[in-house]
Amino acid sequence: MNLFRYFHDEILAALGRLTDAGALPSGLDTSRVTAEPPRETSHGDVATNAAMVLSKPAGIKPRDLAEKLAAELRSHPAVVAAEIAGPGFINLRLSDSFWAERLGDVLREGVGYGESDIGHSLRVNVEYVSANPTGPMHVGHARGAVVGDALASLLSKAGHDVAREYYINDAGAQVDVLARSVHLRYREALGEEIGPIPEGLYPGEYLKPSGEDLARQHGNRFQTAPESEWLPLFRDYAVTAMMGMIKSDLAALGVRHDVFISERGLVEAGKVSAAEEFLLGKDLIYQGVLEPPKGKLPEDWEPRPQTLFRATQFGDDVDRPLKKSDGSWTYFASDIAYHLDKYRRGFNVMIDVWGADHGGYVKRMQAAVAAMTGGHGALDVKLCQMVNLLKGGEPYKMSKRAGTFVTLRDLVDAVGRDVVRFIMLTRKNDAHLDFDLDKVLEQSRDNPVFYVQYAHARCFSVMRHAAELWPEIDPLTLVPEPVILGRLTDPAELGLIRALAGWPRVVESAAEAHEPHRIAFYLYDLAAAFHGLWNKGKDDARLRFLIEGDRDLSIARLGLLRAVTLVIASGLGIIGVEPMEEMR
């Protein structure tokens, strides 16, 4: 139950009753009416702007309308106070029994608490990582992998039908460079002295096994053969080998895609040509000459006729070429065909997770999707900023295995999958992220993944102790009666219940915004509320979770602890992190 959606409906119902009674005119547009948490918790539990947004069309002063609505809302059984603030906001305070009922919801629904149907099974395609198959994943890829994977899980929890997809960029010049790089390692495996890696080829020892395997398979057959004889074979082998490495690296991070789509496959199936014909039929392609790029001097620019897509008709800054000077397709043409293919596979909603260096590419792809789908398809691009790898606050290099960058596997091996996944969501995707190898292993409040997992483990330690005191009680299946849960009256206890009851809203709002980092933020705040209650119990024996002389109160508090573990486990499940029952 999203309590704010519930009270939004109750506020609309109250407005309807006022309309029926003649206190408000009929036909008011209530689309801007909200029910949300107040800016400050001291103001109440639910705030609404209804009087503010409806006063003008109703012809009633905001505070006068607020008085009418507040009087109506005070009759709600869960409302103990409806207070008017400022020019006409209404703040609702809810009863302790209402919060006890919400705690019962958590215990009954388990880790499924917070699941929503707002997605209405809408099919959503989340494409993420999609790195060129030219080498191992690097730290920047790790961030996009986590953001995309967590977003897919979040959308699934909110009721969407989600496909996780990887687009293999295997049709461009970079895979020919890869093939030449593997051929060099092949010659090396045959005993040839190759010297320094020539500029323009991929360095790094990760290509050595491919060269050695090809040497075992083919001997010296291709050592001195012309490139035309070995390039296609070496290219196909290398792409397959690199994709195997990439999938292995992603699996180490707990990332698995449902679908892999090959760019080369799209080209060979004629889907790029078909997309061109589709656009041509809609008069969205023409032969033209582009203006010189910004910053180019006229003498540096060679104007020539090109096949151009009318991107400016759909919000882009300039029209975009679909073919290169040699007549081959641009990356953009292939990407248009790929997104049309997604749409024809039934995905009206497409989410692409890209590196920040692709920021200039967003408008043209959104223009292309609008054109190809007649405005029925939507593309949301999430740009992931750089990850700065630090150790003790200083820039840090971990490995030379990849030649020029730190690999995803190196990072996972150094700190563990759970740490990598959680830390990658401690900033919004479009903000730079500092990943300090020392800090992420600290056992302190400053390490968010530890702080959240420790809260979960602390709850389990109390529940294990409770099982020793009262063997007949199973804290893992406990659903105390409302009257027992009503024993939870301390402000810190009620504050923790409010935080738990806010979880469904967090899931829905994060899913609607396509922002999985909100889950990590929420979990940290929930852990802080729990640790705060724990610390109060250390100072005041009456607030300890287990009171041997008061079994019912202890049962109520065990229910609260169990609810904390369920919501933490639910949130960590979205992020892809294991909830710890004991800290190791």
Helices and strands as residue ranges (DSSP letters): H 3-20, E 35-36, G 41-43, E 46-48, H 50-58, H 62-73, E 79-85, E 89-94, H 96-109, G 110-112, E 123-127, H 139-157, E 161-168, H 173-189, G 205-207, H 208-218, H 227-252, E 259-262, H 263-268, H 271-281, E 285-288, G 298-300, E 306-309, G 311-314, E 320-321, H 331-344, E 349-355, G 356-361, H 362-373, E 378-384, E 387-391, E 394-395, H 408-415, H 417-423, E 433-436, G 439-441, H 448-469, H 482-485, H 491-501, H 503-513, H 517-539, G 541-543, H 551-575
